Amino acid sequence: MKSASDTLRACCTLDRIDHVDTHLLVTDRAGDMAPEWWAREILEGPPAVMRARLTAGWTMLGLPVHHRGPDAIAGWPIAHRDTEYLRLQGDSVLGLTGQLVTRVTDGGVEFATFVRLGNPMARALWATVLPTHLKIVDSLLRGAAERAG
């Protein structure tokens, strides 16, 4: 039997994972909405100031977050969607590839960041932003839980 961590990692398609962080939004309402709804709530539901901060951070990492429409969330292209999970993927011009996975489980909503760091510059940049990244993801999930009721 696969653990939750193994199941979440199986949603990632990167050939090498240099960083992963996983978070659980505990809510009784997880199954009421699809993974795509949760991903939109987490990334597009925050106030405009936070959304601008997210876009600025992703842009600094060289991620092209200009995609719009039903096949993108917060500028990230949707790489996979089904009833179990949704995966967004961004490929940075600086050598970083990121995948954001949102998965609905009986225990809540799992949100994970998978990163492949393709060169020393990408590694140094990620090391610099990682503490802020972790704080922001925690804040995003708390906000989504509050908005979802």
Solvent accessible surface area in square Angstrom, and as a share of the most:
residue,aa,sasa,rsa
1,M,245,1.09
2,K,127,0.54
3,S,59,0.38
4,A,63,0.49
5,S,61,0.39
6,D,73,0.38
7,T,28,0.16
8,L,4,0.02
9,R,104,0.38
10,A,65,0.50
11,C,4,0.02
12,C,16,0.10
13,T,87,0.51
14,L,26,0.13
15,D,125,0.65
16,R,97,0.35
17,I,56,0.29
18,D,45,0.23
19,H,30,0.13
20,V,39,0.23
21,D,15,0.08
22,T,75,0.44
23,H,39,0.18
24,L,93,0.46
25,L,6,0.03
26,V,115,0.66
27,T,25,0.14
28,D,150,0.77
29,R,89,0.32
30,A,3,0.02
31,G,65,0.63
32,D,98,0.51
33,M,34,0.15
34,A,56,0.43
35,P,2,0.01
36,E,43,0.20
37,W,94,0.33
38,W,0,0.00
39,A,0,0.00
40,R,63,0.23
41,E,31,0.14
42,I,0,0.00
43,L,4,0.02
44,E,62,0.28
45,G,28,0.27
46,P,6,0.04
47,P,95,0.59
48,A,63,0.49
49,V,125,0.72
50,M,33,0.15
51,R,96,0.35
52,A,64,0.49
53,R,125,0.46
54,L,12,0.06
55,T,59,0.34
56,A,63,0.49
57,G,29,0.28
58,W,30,0.11
59,T,82,0.48
60,M,98,0.44
61,L,12,0.06
62,G,14,0.13
63,L,10,0.05
64,P,52,0.32
65,V,14,0.08
66,H,124,0.55
67,H,63,0.28
68,R,175,0.64
69,G,43,0.41
70,P,108,0.68
71,D,88,0.46
72,A,5,0.04
73,I,0,0.00
74,A,23,0.18
75,G,1,0.01
76,W,7,0.02
77,P,43,0.27
78,I,26,0.13
79,A,55,0.43
80,H,56,0.25
81,R,104,0.38
82,D,66,0.34
83,T,129,0.75
84,E,75,0.33
85,Y,32,0.12
86,L,1,0.00
87,R,23,0.08
88,L,1,0.01
89,Q,46,0.20
90,G,6,0.06
91,D,78,0.41
92,S,15,0.10
93,V,131,0.75
94,L,48,0.24
95,G,23,0.23
96,L,4,0.02
97,T,21,0.12
98,G,3,0.03
99,Q,1,0.00
100,L,9,0.05
101,V,0,0.00
102,T,1,0.01
103,R,33,0.12
104,V,25,0.14
105,T,32,0.19
106,D,158,0.82
107,G,44,0.42
108,G,0,0.00
109,V,0,0.00
110,E,19,0.09
111,F,2,0.01
112,A,0,0.00
113,T,5,0.03
114,F,0,0.00
115,V,2,0.01
116,R,67,0.24
117,L,10,0.05
118,G,40,0.38
119,N,50,0.26
120,P,112,0.71
121,M,108,0.48
122,A,1,0.00
123,R,113,0.41
124,A,63,0.49
125,L,38,0.19
126,W,16,0.06
127,A,70,0.54
128,T,102,0.59
129,V,22,0.13
130,L,45,0.22
131,P,77,0.48
132,T,60,0.35
133,H,33,0.15
134,L,66,0.33
135,K,148,0.63
136,I,24,0.12
137,V,6,0.04
138,D,66,0.34
139,S,40,0.26
140,L,7,0.04
141,L,11,0.06
142,R,137,0.50
143,G,16,0.16
144,A,0,0.00
145,A,35,0.27
146,E,135,0.60
147,R,96,0.35
148,A,8,0.06
149,G,86,0.83
